[in-house]
Amino acid sequence: MLDNWHNIAQNLAENFFVITYDARNHGKSFHDDDASYEAMARDLKNLSDKFDHETFNLIGHSMGGKTAMKFVDIYPSVVSKLIVVDIAPKAYKASHTAFIQAFKEIPFDRIANRKDADLAFSEYAKDVAIRQFLLKNIESRPEGGYQLKINIDAIESHYHEIIGGIEFSNRHNLPSTFIAGGKSHYINENDFENIKNTFTNAKLITIDNAGHWVHAEQPQAFIQAIKTCLIDTK
C-alpha cells in the first residue's frame, strides 16, 4: 500500500518527483483475480505511461520489490535505476498463512474498535508491530465495524506464486541496489551472488538494526541510502 511509503515519499519529494501507488488487490486499487507479477508489472506500466517521463527510478519492497524486478525484465528501457528492498528473486517458505487465516476468520464487520481488532488478531500474530502493520488493511464501514481493503481471496489463491521465484528472460546492467535489513533473513550472501547473475551492476547495502520492514524500522538510514543511490552518477 502507498500508505506504507507516506513518510519516506514525503522526504524524497524534497529532491525528486515521487509517485506512490496501491498495488492491485491492496489499498484503494481495484480487485482482480489475477495477482501474478506479470499483471502487477503491467499495472505499473499503465501507470507510468500516464506521466511524461521517458525513464524513471523504481523502488519496491518485498512483493513490490519482486514486481519491480519483473517490471525491469519486461520493460528494461524505461527504468534508470532499480532499488529493491529486502527481497531476492528466489522462492521463500510459506510464512504468512496464519495472517491469511486471520483475515478470513476474524469477523471484522462485528468488531467495534481497533483495540478489539488488535486483540482478535493477537491469536494469529504475537508481535504488536506486525499486527499494527497488518491491520492497516482494514477500514471502517459506515454502518459500523470494519471491512478488508485487501482482496484476501486473490492473495490466498496466488500465495505460492507471490512467495515463489521470479524467472527472468534477460540479464540487466542498469544500476541496481538491493537494501537488506541487518536483522532480516530475506537476503543472504548466496542470494546476492545469484542476484548479480541477472542484475550484473548490482550492489548490496545492509541497514543495521532493521528487520524486513527496513523503511519503517530505520527510516533515516533508509532515506540516506536511497538518496545516495539515486544521486550517485556511477
Residue pairs with C-beta under 8 A, 6 or more apart in sequence:
1 22
1 23
1 26
1 27
1 136
1 137
1 149
2 9
2 20
2 21
2 22
2 27
3 27
3 136
4 61
4 133
4 136
4 215
4 216
5 20
5 215
6 20
7 219
8 215
8 219
8 222
8 223
8 226
9 18
9 20
11 219
11 223
12 18
12 223
12 226
12 227
15 227
16 57
16 230
17 53
19 47
19 51
21 29
21 44
21 47
22 28
22 29
23 29
23 40
23 43
23 63
23 64
23 67
24 30
24 31
24 32
24 34
24 35
24 39
24 40
24 43
24 151
25 31
25 32
25 35
25 150
25 151
25 154
25 155
26 137
26 149
26 150
26 151
27 149
28 149
29 43
31 151
31 154
32 39
32 151
32 154
33 154
33 157
34 154
34 158
35 151
35 154
35 155
35 157
35 158
35 161
35 162
36 158
36 161
37 66
37 67
37 70
37 161
37 162
37 166
38 70
38 74
40 67
40 70
41 67
41 70
41 71
41 74
41 75
44 67
44 71
45 71
45 74
45 75
45 78
48 56
48 78
54 78
55 77
55 78
55 79
55 80
56 78
56 79
56 80
57 79
57 80
57 81
57 82
57 83
57 230
58 68
58 71
58 72
58 79
58 81
58 82
58 83
59 68
59 83
59 84
59 85
59 226
60 66
60 67
60 68
60 69
60 83
60 84
60 85
60 87
61 84
61 85
61 86
61 87
61 213
61 214
61 215
62 85
62 86
62 87
62 186
62 212
63 87
63 162
64 85
65 84
65 85
65 86
65 87
66 87
66 89
66 162
66 166
68 82
68 83
68 84
69 82
69 84
69 89
69 166
69 168
69 199
70 166
71 79
72 79
72 82
72 172
72 174
73 166
73 168
73 169
73 170
73 172
76 170
76 172
76 174
79 174
80 174
80 175
81 174
81 175
81 176
81 177
81 229
81 230
82 172
82 174
82 175
82 176
82 177
82 199
83 176
83 177
83 178
83 179
83 226
83 229
83 230
84 176
84 177
84 178
84 179
85 178
85 179
85 214
85 215
85 222
86 179
86 180
86 181
86 184
86 186
86 187
86 212
86 213
86 214
87 186
87 187
88 178
88 186
88 187
88 191
88 192
88 194
88 195
89 165
89 166
89 168
89 194
89 195
89 198
90 165
90 191
90 194
91 163
91 164
91 165
92 163
92 186
93 163
94 159
94 160
94 163
95 163
96 159
96 163
97 159
98 124
98 125
99 124
99 125
99 134
100 152
100 155
100 156
100 159
101 124
102 120
102 121
102 123
102 124
102 125
102 134
103 137
103 148
103 150
103 152
104 152
104 156
106 117
106 120
106 121
108 117
108 138
108 145
108 146
108 147
108 148
109 141
109 145
109 146
109 147
110 145
111 117
111 120
111 145
111 146
112 144
112 145
114 135
117 135
117 138
117 146
118 128
118 131
118 132
118 135
121 131
121 134
121 135
122 131
125 131
125 134
129 213
133 213
133 216
137 148
137 149
137 150
138 146
138 147
138 148
138 149
139 146
139 147
139 149
140 146
141 147
155 162
168 198
171 197
171 198
171 199
171 200
172 198
172 199
172 200
172 201
173 200
173 201
174 199
174 201
175 201
175 229
175 232
175 234
176 199
176 201
176 202
176 203
177 202
177 203
177 204
177 205
177 225
177 229
178 187
178 192
178 195
178 202
178 203
178 204
178 205
179 204
179 205
179 206
179 207
179 214
179 222
179 225
179 226
180 186
180 187
180 204
180 205
180 206
180 207
180 214
181 206
181 207
181 210
181 211
181 212
181 213
181 214
181 217
181 218
182 206
182 207
182 208
182 209
182 210
183 209
183 210
183 211
184 210
184 211
184 212
184 214
186 212
187 195
187 204
192 202
192 204
195 202
196 202
205 225
205 229
207 214
207 218
207 221
207 222
207 225
208 218
208 221
209 217
209 218
210 217
210 218
210 221
210 222
211 217
214 222
215 222
